Amino acid sequence: MLPALCTLFTALSCVSGVTVVTQKPPVLTATKGEKTTLHCNLGTVTNDAARWYKVIPGGATQYVLMNHQSMSSPSYGSGFSSPKFTSVCSSVSACSLIIDKVEEGDSAVYYCKIWDGSVSEYISLTVVFGQGTKLFVTDASAPAPVLTLFPPSSEELKSNKATLVCVVSDMPTGFADVSWLVDSKAVSSGVTTGSAEQQTNKKFRLSSFLTIERSEWEKDKDVTCQVSSASKTASKKLKKSECIV
């Protein structure tokens, strides 16, 4: 995620060790309608403002706002404004991002960034990011994601391998935990899960793959794909005898 952010500043490089920007908490779960606060400490940099960015899985990086203790009010990026988004700086090196009445669409990774000129003040500035805060917004009324489970292809089975594909769509957020079970036993070997992508309806979709030996598939074992997203869980089960030849 962070390397992708660095490409926004092609004339500069992301360098660690100049100063350390820390964010707390690393993960934050909030219920729809709550007010949430994300904290950023700018380390030794005191003369630059904290800039906040929102990164949605499969989406573009969005500039939220900039604030410093010396500023009378934050400066906002396109699409962001008060009172939904505000910022408070308790000192020149500590600024918080406050999101009021959070919604599912606020689920994202939020990065705090500063410019540091302490190394090469007369040559260039170095961009330094915090490690990010991952915000999950849950909604009890939101429907569970939709799962579609595809069996191995007949062509692949000739190679003594069997790959099942679990397509997860209509997730309320771009974050999900995907797990696979074979005859109710969790498996991790042979599992590959892609990144979420935003659908046209603003919800998210991702695909996960499980590759097992053909012999395991031939034993007609139950294979289950299970997904948890925004406190909602869904699962889909499939076995060889249920597939149409």
C-alpha positions as CSV (number, residue, x, y, z in Angstrom):
1,M,0.0,0.0,0.0
2,L,2.7,2.5,1.0
3,P,4.7,2.1,-2.2
4,A,1.6,2.9,-4.2
5,L,1.3,6.2,-2.2
6,C,4.9,7.0,-3.0
7,T,4.2,7.1,-6.7
8,L,2.2,10.2,-6.1
9,F,5.4,12.1,-5.5
10,T,7.6,11.0,-8.3
11,A,10.1,13.8,-7.8
12,L,10.8,12.7,-4.3
13,S,11.6,9.4,-2.5
14,C,10.1,7.8,0.5
15,V,12.9,7.5,3.1
16,S,12.7,6.0,6.5
17,G,15.0,7.0,9.3
18,V,14.8,10.7,8.8
19,T,11.9,11.0,11.3
20,V,9.3,8.6,12.5
21,V,5.6,9.3,12.0
22,T,3.5,7.1,14.3
23,Q,-0.2,6.5,14.1
24,K,-2.6,5.1,16.7
25,P,-4.4,2.9,16.8
26,P,-3.2,0.6,14.0
27,V,-6.7,-0.9,13.6
28,L,-10.0,0.8,14.6
29,T,-13.5,-0.8,14.5
30,A,-16.4,1.6,14.7
31,T,-20.2,1.2,14.5
32,K,-22.1,3.1,11.9
33,G,-23.1,6.5,13.3
34,E,-20.2,6.8,15.8
35,K,-17.5,9.5,16.0
36,T,-14.0,8.1,15.5
37,T,-10.6,9.7,16.2
38,L,-7.3,8.7,14.5
39,H,-4.1,10.0,16.0
40,C,-0.8,11.0,14.4
41,N,2.5,12.0,16.0
42,L,4.9,13.9,13.7
43,G,8.0,13.0,15.6
44,T,10.8,15.6,15.4
45,V,9.1,17.6,12.6
46,T,7.4,20.6,14.2
47,N,7.3,23.1,11.3
48,D,5.1,21.1,8.9
49,A,1.5,20.2,8.8
50,A,0.0,16.8,9.1
51,R,-1.7,15.6,5.8
52,W,-4.2,12.8,5.9
53,Y,-5.0,10.4,3.0
54,K,-7.7,7.9,2.6
55,V,-6.9,4.7,0.7
56,I,-9.7,2.3,-0.2
57,P,-8.8,-1.2,-1.4
58,G,-9.1,-1.2,-5.2
59,G,-9.7,2.6,-5.3
60,A,-7.8,5.8,-5.7
61,T,-5.8,7.5,-3.0
62,Q,-7.8,10.5,-1.7
63,Y,-6.4,13.6,0.0
64,V,-8.6,14.3,3.1
65,L,-7.2,17.4,4.8
66,M,-4.1,19.2,6.2
67,N,-3.8,20.7,9.7
68,H,-1.2,22.3,12.0
69,Q,-1.4,23.8,15.4
70,S,-0.7,27.2,13.9
71,M,-3.7,26.9,11.4
72,S,-7.0,28.4,12.4
73,S,-8.8,25.6,10.5
74,P,-7.9,22.6,8.4
75,S,-7.4,22.8,4.6
76,Y,-9.5,20.2,2.8
77,G,-9.2,18.0,-0.2
78,S,-11.9,17.7,-2.8
79,G,-15.0,15.9,-1.5
80,F,-14.1,16.4,2.2
81,S,-15.4,19.0,4.6
82,S,-16.5,19.9,8.1
83,P,-18.4,18.8,10.1
84,K,-18.0,15.3,8.8
85,F,-14.2,15.5,8.8
86,T,-12.3,17.7,11.3
87,S,-8.9,17.8,12.8
88,V,-7.4,18.9,16.2
89,C,-3.7,19.5,16.8
90,S,-2.9,19.4,20.5
91,S,0.7,20.4,19.8
92,V,3.0,21.1,16.8
93,S,3.8,17.4,16.6
94,A,0.4,15.8,17.4
95,C,-2.6,16.0,15.2
96,S,-5.8,13.9,15.1
97,L,-8.2,13.2,12.3
98,I,-11.8,13.1,13.5
99,I,-14.6,11.5,11.4
100,D,-18.2,12.1,12.6
101,K,-21.1,9.8,12.0
102,V,-19.0,7.2,10.3
103,E,-20.6,5.1,7.4
104,E,-19.5,1.9,5.7
105,G,-17.9,4.1,2.9
106,D,-15.5,5.5,5.5
107,S,-13.9,2.1,5.9
108,A,-10.3,2.5,4.6
109,V,-6.7,2.8,5.6
110,Y,-5.9,6.4,6.6
111,Y,-2.3,7.6,6.3
112,C,-0.7,10.6,8.0
113,K,2.1,12.3,6.0
114,I,4.6,15.1,6.6
115,W,7.5,16.7,4.6
116,D,10.8,16.5,6.4
117,G,13.6,18.9,5.4
118,S,16.0,18.0,8.3
119,V,18.5,16.1,6.1
120,S,18.7,18.1,2.9
121,E,16.9,21.3,3.7
122,Y,18.4,23.2,0.8
123,I,18.1,20.5,-1.8
124,S,14.8,18.7,-1.3
125,L,12.2,17.6,1.2
126,T,11.6,13.9,2.1
127,V,8.0,12.6,2.3
128,V,7.4,10.5,5.4
129,F,4.2,8.4,6.0
130,G,2.9,6.8,9.2
131,Q,2.1,3.1,9.1
132,G,-1.6,3.8,8.6
133,T,-4.7,3.2,10.6
134,K,-7.2,0.7,9.2
135,L,-10.7,1.7,10.0
136,F,-13.5,-0.8,9.8
137,V,-17.1,0.5,10.0
138,T,-19.7,-2.1,10.9
139,D,-23.5,-1.9,10.3
140,A,-25.8,-4.5,11.8
141,S,-28.4,-3.8,9.2
142,A,-26.1,-4.4,6.2
143,P,-26.6,-7.6,4.3
144,A,-24.0,-10.4,4.2
145,P,-21.7,-10.6,1.2
146,V,-22.7,-12.8,-1.7
147,L,-20.5,-15.9,-2.4
148,T,-20.2,-17.9,-5.6
149,L,-18.1,-21.0,-5.5
150,F,-16.7,-22.5,-8.7
151,P,-15.4,-26.1,-9.1
152,P,-12.1,-27.0,-10.7
153,S,-11.9,-27.1,-14.5
154,S,-11.8,-30.4,-16.2
155,E,-8.6,-29.3,-18.0
156,E,-6.8,-28.6,-14.7
157,L,-7.9,-31.9,-13.3
158,K,-5.7,-33.6,-15.9
159,S,-2.7,-32.2,-14.1
160,N,-3.7,-33.8,-10.8
161,K,-4.5,-30.5,-9.3
162,A,-7.9,-29.0,-8.4
163,T,-8.5,-25.3,-7.9
164,L,-11.7,-24.0,-6.5
165,V,-12.6,-20.3,-6.9
166,C,-14.6,-18.3,-4.4
167,V,-16.0,-15.0,-5.8
168,V,-17.1,-12.7,-3.0
169,S,-19.3,-9.7,-4.1
170,D,-21.4,-7.0,-2.6
171,M,-19.1,-6.6,0.4
172,P,-20.0,-3.4,2.4
173,T,-16.2,-2.6,2.8
174,G,-13.0,-3.5,1.0
175,F,-11.7,-5.5,3.9
176,A,-12.5,-9.2,4.4
177,D,-11.2,-12.3,6.1
178,V,-11.4,-15.3,3.8
179,S,-10.9,-18.8,5.1
180,W,-11.2,-22.3,3.5
181,L,-12.2,-25.5,5.1
182,V,-12.0,-29.1,3.8
183,D,-14.4,-31.5,5.6
184,S,-14.8,-28.7,8.3
185,K,-11.1,-28.5,8.9
186,A,-9.3,-25.2,8.2
187,V,-6.6,-25.2,5.6
188,S,-4.1,-22.5,4.7
189,S,-1.8,-24.2,2.2
190,G,-2.7,-23.6,-1.4
191,V,-4.8,-20.5,-0.6
192,T,-4.4,-17.3,-2.6
193,T,-6.7,-14.3,-2.0
194,G,-6.7,-11.2,-4.3
195,S,-7.2,-7.6,-3.4
196,A,-10.7,-6.1,-3.3
197,E,-12.0,-4.0,-6.1
198,Q,-14.8,-1.5,-5.9
199,Q,-18.0,-2.3,-7.9
200,T,-20.2,0.2,-9.7
201,N,-22.6,0.1,-6.8
202,K,-19.8,1.3,-4.5
203,K,-19.6,-2.1,-2.8
204,F,-16.6,-4.4,-3.1
205,R,-15.6,-7.7,-4.8
206,L,-12.7,-10.1,-4.5
207,S,-11.7,-13.6,-5.4
208,S,-10.0,-16.3,-3.4
209,F,-8.5,-19.6,-4.7
210,L,-7.9,-22.9,-3.1
211,T,-5.7,-25.5,-4.8
212,I,-5.7,-29.1,-3.5
213,E,-4.6,-32.4,-4.9
214,R,-7.0,-34.0,-7.4
215,S,-7.2,-37.1,-5.2
216,E,-8.7,-34.9,-2.4
217,W,-11.3,-33.6,-4.7
218,E,-12.1,-37.1,-6.0
219,K,-12.8,-38.2,-2.4
220,D,-16.0,-36.0,-2.6
221,K,-15.0,-33.9,0.4
222,D,-16.9,-30.8,1.4
223,V,-15.0,-27.7,0.5
224,T,-16.2,-24.5,2.2
225,C,-15.3,-20.9,1.5
226,Q,-16.1,-18.6,4.5
227,V,-15.9,-14.8,4.5
228,S,-16.3,-12.2,7.2
229,S,-16.7,-8.5,6.2
230,A,-18.0,-5.6,8.3
231,S,-19.1,-8.1,11.1
232,K,-21.1,-10.1,8.5
233,T,-20.2,-13.7,7.8
234,A,-21.2,-15.8,4.8
235,S,-20.1,-19.3,3.6
236,K,-20.6,-21.5,0.6
237,K,-20.0,-25.3,0.4
238,L,-19.3,-27.5,-2.6
239,K,-18.2,-31.1,-3.3
240,K,-17.5,-33.1,-6.5
241,S,-20.8,-35.1,-6.4
242,E,-22.8,-31.8,-6.6
243,C,-21.1,-30.6,-9.8
244,I,-22.8,-31.2,-13.1
245,V,-20.5,-33.2,-15.4
